[in-house]
Amino acid sequence: MERKRILLAGATGTIGTATANALVKKGYNTVCLVRPGRNANVLRRDLQDVDVREVDVTDPKSLKTDGLRGDVFDAVISCLASRTGVPSDAWAIDHDANLNLLEAAQETHVRHFVLLSAICVQKPKLGFQEAKLAFEEKLQAAPLTYSIVRPTAFFKSLSGQLNRLKAGKPFLLFGDGYLTACKPISDEDLAQYLVGCLCDEALHNKILPIGGPGPALSPRQQGEALFEALALQPKFRGVSPRGLDFIVMLLNGLRWLHPSVRDKAELVRIGRYYATESMLVWDPATASYNADATPEFGSDTLSSFYHKLAAGEQQVELGNHKMF
């Protein structure tokens, strides 16, 4: 039986790389689309069983000539995501680049499109959420099978205070540390879920919120787990989310000085959103987040990840995910 041929976009991100690994392990014939540069060579070195193609996904011509190359694919998995989340970046990648990919897929008669989205789009207040939702709507209207995966928080995004604690500083909390909660999911478990969408018909033509193994964790519990992994005495400091509101107001007042100030204000708004909104399924009927209604998948826990970080067995590059 001929192996299914899968096109994976966004393969050099942490989740994209994990997904490429999962595809290879499942025996899929995998083609990875990546931005030109050093990361492409790293992926070629680490995953010798995949075809790595450097392509500009924002350019429909490059996508077709450098990416698809006239080949036939059974399915597309998109792990594309903007690096910053500011509106210009989000619309260029989360919407436009994904739309380019969808249109190219339709032209080559791809039957299934698996999209990595985000659970936060269920309660949109930010530009990048609107961009993601706009593409989700186009994908649902397209004449092919879709699976829209909306994961909760990632281990990576909950590791930003590691160096603070190592330096003897307190773990910063918004409010009392119980304002929000999430069911964190590892890159590897999420990758397995994404790849599982290819063959599980129960995951077809659906929007799929997904978290890691429960229970839901508050920021205070996350901090306690990180202190425990580092064998340090817990030490917390509360910060009011209203401070972020003041910064946004200040930056909005200065945005006429330089366009980049608008982007800085948006980054602060993004920070405030994650400080005050849970990454769990939102129940419109009760106007509240519902941990019990948030599906769970996988076996990796945030606590085990923190222990690996503390032991030097795991590395994490935070980049734009770092808030503190």
Residue, then its C-alpha position, 0 to 999 in steps of 0.5 A: m500500500e502506497r504511503k500517504r503524502i503529507l505537506l507540512a507548513g511551519a516545520t521549523g517551529t517547535i510544534g512544527t518540528a515535533t509534528a514532522n517527527a510524528l509524521v515520520k514515525k507514523g510512516y507518512n511520506t512527508v514534505c516540509l515547507v520552511r522559511p529560507g535560512r539556517n533552520a532549514n538546514v537544521l531540519r534536514r540534518d535532524l530529519q533525514d527522512v523528510d523532503v525539506r523545501e525552502v519557500d516564501v509562504t507569503d508569495p503564492k508563486s513561490l509556494k507553488t513553484d518552490g513548495l508544491r512543485g506540481d506534486v500530489f498530496d493527500a493532506v496538508i498540516s499547517c503549523l504556520a503562526s505569526r512570530t509576534g502577534v501584532p496585526s500586520d504580522a498576524w494577517a500576513i501569516d495566520h491569514d494570508a499565508n494560510l489562505n495561499l496554502l489552502e488555495a494551492a491545496q485546492e488546485t492540487h486536489v488535496r482532500h484534507f487540511v489540518l490547521l493548528s489554531a489557538i483556543c484563545v480565538q473563542k473569545p477574540k479581543l486582539g488582532f491576531q485572533e481576528a486573523k486566525l478566525a477569518f482564516e478558520e471561516k474560509l477553511q470551513a467554507a472550502p470544499l475539502t475536509y478540515s480539522i481545526v485544532r485549538p490547543t490550550a497553553f504550551f509548556k514553552s509559554l509557561s516557562g518564561q520565569l525559569n531564569r528569574l527563579k534561578a536568580g533568586k527572584p520571586f515568581l510574578l503573578f497577576g492578582d492572587g495567581y488564581l485569575t486564570a487556569c489552563k491544561p498545558i499540552s506538550d509539543e510532542d502530545l500536540a503533534q500526535y494529536l495533529v497527526g491523528c487528525l489525518c486518519d480519525e474520522a471523528l476529528h474531521n470537519k470539526i473545531l477541536p479544542i484540546g489540552g494536555p492531561g489535567p487537572a487545570l493549573s492556575p499560575r500559582q500552581q505552575g509557579e509552585a511546580l517550577f519552584e519544586a523542580l528547582a528545589l527552591q523555596p516558593k516566593f511569589r509577588g503579585v502584580s495588578p493587571r491594571g498596570l498593563d492597562f496604564i501602559v497600553m493607555l500611555l503607548n496609545g497616547l504616544r503612537w503618533l510619534h512612531p508607528s512601531v509604538r502601536d505594535k508595542a501597545e498591541l504586545v502589551r494588550i496580548g500580555r494582558y489578555y493572557a494574564t486575565e483569560s483562561m486557556l480553557v473552553w469558554d461556555p457562552a451559556t454561563a459566561s465562564y471557562n469550563a475546565d471539565a469541558t476542555p478535552e485532554f490528550g497525551s501523557d506529558t505533564l508540565s511538572s515533568f517538563y519543569h524537572k527536565l528544564a531544571a536538570g538541563e535535559q530540556q532546552v527552551e528558546l522563549g523568543n516572543h513568548k517571554m513576558f517577564 
